[in-house]
Amino acid sequence: MISLVLYREKLVISLVHISKTFSSLGKTIFINFINQLIMKKTKFYQLFISLLCLFLMGITFSSCEVEKDFAIDNKIIVKKCSMKDIKLSSDMKLNHAVNYLKSLQTKSLLENPNARFSYDEELGIYYDDEKGVYMSKDGKESYTFPVIQTEDTEKIKNIVFNKNSNNEYDIYITKYDFTKEDMANYTKEALAQREIKYQALLKNGVKYTIEAQWILCFYTEALIAIPIDNGELTGNFGYELTWVTISSACFSSVDTGNSGGASIGNGNNNGNETNNSQGGTIITGAVVDNDAILPQLSEHPCKDMADLSKPNSGDIKPEIDWLKTKLDETKEFGVEVEKSPNPNSDGNYNYTKTEKESNENDHVELSFGGYVIGAAHSHPANLTYAIPSYGDLKWLEICISHVPSFRKQDVFTIIICKDAEGVVSTYAIKITNLLSFTTKINAIWNNSDYAGFSEKQKLDEIHKKQVKKYKNTNNQTNLLEKIFLEEFAGFGIDILKATNNNFDNWETLKLDSSQTSGVKSVPCSNN
Amino acid sequence: MKNILKLLALFALTTSCKAQNQIIDIQNDNGDEITGAYYKDIQNILDPFIGTYIYTDGTTSLKIVLQKKLMSSHSNLRYYEDLIVGEYQYIKDGVEIANTLNRLNINKPDGSNYSICGNNIITKTSGICPDCTPNEKALFLGFVDDLTDNLTDSFIVRRVVEDGQPAIKIMILWAISGHLKGTPSSQKPNIPGGYYILIKQP
C-alpha cells in the first residue's frame, strides 16, 4: 500500500468532544478526591470547591465558543438530500447521470418510481437513494448515496454524482478502507489514514465498464466541524466532525490511503497519472446508511412463515405443492424465492418464484444474491434423510450473507421430505441469531479435520458424518428431528414445521426430554 | 522411589497407547469421530465391494474401480479409518467425458482425496436403501466430482447379481449446488444421476 497523503491542510478538533470526554473522565477523579477531602476534613476543601466551579464554568464557556467558531470557519456545505427532492429531479444534468445509472438497474425497479432501495444488478449493490448527502465547496458539488452493506464487516461504499468542469455529473463508486464499526471505534484522524478508492462509471460523458480499474488520488485533507443543519442532515442538532480531502492528481492501479468524512479528488481513470486540468475534482465523503446496516432478524419466525403463504405476500403454497409431487423422483427439485426491494403502490412486495429442475438427473442450482431471500427444495424419499441437512444450513448461511441488512429478516429455507413410513413433512428454517448461526456453522466448516479440503470435499465429509448419525433411525421423522435438534438447536435458528397443507400455520420444534420422542412442538400462536 | 517412577511411567505409556489405539468397528461409527480412534473394518464388510465394475449402454459406459484403503487419516491425524476409495471413467456416445482412474496409482494417505470415498455401512433399517434385503449390507459413499465441482447427496452401492454375474447397483443423487445470482451457471456433473448396474470384471 502506498500512502499518498501530502499534508494535512487544516485540523480543528472539536473541543466539545474533548471537554465532554474530559469532564466524563474527570468526574470520577473529582468525586474520589472530594470524598477524600471530606473524610480528611482538610483545609483545602474550600479551595477545591472553588477550583471545581471554575473548571466546570470553563468547560461550559469553551464549548459554546468552539461551536460558534466552527460555524463561522466552515465554508463547506453539507446537507441531507434525496433523489426524490424536487430540486434534484429538476436538475437536467443530474438527471442525465441518474438515468444512466438507472439504465443499469433492473426493469422492475424502473417500473417502480417510489423505490427507496435501488439495486444495481450489474454492480451487485444496493444503495439508498433517500439517504444522500449533498456537499459543496468553492463551486465543487456532489451528491453521495450510501451503498447498503450486505455484511456488517463490509467496507463502506458510496455512489457519488460529482459535478465536473463542464457542469455535468460524473458517477463514481467510492470505497473506503473501513467499516461502520471502525467509524464508531476509531477517531476520524485515525480513519483519515485509511484508503479511499474511486471507480468511475461515467466521466465527461464517457461510460466505463464495470470492474474498471480503481483509481487513487493525491489529496490533502481538512478535518472540520460542521453544523448538522438544524436537523437537516441527520435529524439531530449540534455539530459533528467530518473532513475534506482535495486531490491534485489521480492514478489507476496504485493504492493510496485516506478515508472518511468528505473528500475532494480528481477523477481521471485512464490508467495514467493525470492532473486536475484534465478533469474535475471529486468532493464526497463516507456516507453510511445507519438505518439499514444492522441486520434485523425476525422476532416472529413462525408468523413470517405463515405470512409467506398469503397470496399477496409470497403465496408459497403452489410451489410447496409442486415440490411434494417430486418426492419420489430420483433427483432434487427446487424453488428460488425473490422479493422486490421496494413495495408496490399497494404496499405489497413482488415475489418471484422460480422452479428449478435438472434436465438430465444432474444437479439443481439454487441461487443466492440479488433479490433472493430464500428457497425451497425436495429431499427425494428413500434416497435421502427426511430432515434438513448441514448443507441446507450452509446454503442458508451463504444466502443471508448476500442479502442486505434490511432483508435479512426475510431469509428462509424450506425442505419438503417424506420419511420411510410415507410421512410428508415441510420444514422451514429461520435464523434468529445471526452471529451465533454464522459462528457455529463456520466452526463446523473450518474444523481442522477438513484442512486443505475443497468446499465440495468439506461438504461431502460433513454430510457423511451426518448420515452416520441418522443411519439407525430407519428414516423416521420423530427420530430424525431429535437428532437434528441435538446437533443444531443451539445454532441461532428456529426449525419450524407446517401443521397444515395451506402452510399458514407452523409450529416450532424444540428439544424436550419430558416427551417420549424427545421433541415438543410449540404452536405458532404460543411463540 | 525408582520403582515407583518406573511404575508411573509404565502406567502413563500404557494408557497413552490405549487412547491412541482405541479400535472401533466401522459399523458402530456414529459420526462423532473420537480423537485417536481407529475405525476399523473388523468384519471385512468392505472387502466384497473391491473390484472393477463396468456399466455399458451402447457406446456409453461407466467404469468404476473400488479399492480398500486401510488406516486413512485426514491431515491432522486425529483419527484413522478403513475406507472404500474409488475413481471412474465415463464415456458418453463414444467420447470420453472424464477419466480419473489413474489417481488410484497414487497412494494418498487421506482417502478423502479420491473421487469416491466412504465407509458408511447401511442396511434395510437405515431407511435409505429400500431395495436392500433384510440382511444385506450396502454402502453409502461420498462422490466428489472435482472436475465439475459437484458432489452427491446420496451415492449408494449395493452388491447384486445381474444375469448371473456379480455386479454393483449404484444410485447417484447429485446435491443441489449454490449459485451466485448473475454469475455463469456451474458445470453439470460428468455422470448423469440415477441408477446404474455395473458388472464386476474378472
Interface residues (C-beta under 8 A of the other chain):
Chain A: E121 G124 T330 K331 E332 G334 S358 E360 N361 D362 H363 V364 E365 L366 S367 F368 G369 G370 Y371 V372 H377 P380 N382 L383 T384 Y385 S389 G391 W395 I398 H402 D419 A420 S448 D449 Y450 A451 G452 F453 S454 K456 Q457 L459 D460 E461 H463 K464 K465 Q466 V467 K468 K469 Y470 K471 N472 T473 N474 N475 Q476
Chain B: D29 N30 G31 D32 E33 H74 S75 N76 R78 S112 N113 C117 G118 N120 I122 T125 S126 G127 I128 P130 F140 L141 G142 F143 V144 D146 D149 N150 L151 T152 D153 S154 I156 M171 I172 L173 W174 A175 I176 S177 G178 H179 L180 K181 G182 S185 S186 K188 P189 P192 G193 G194 Y195
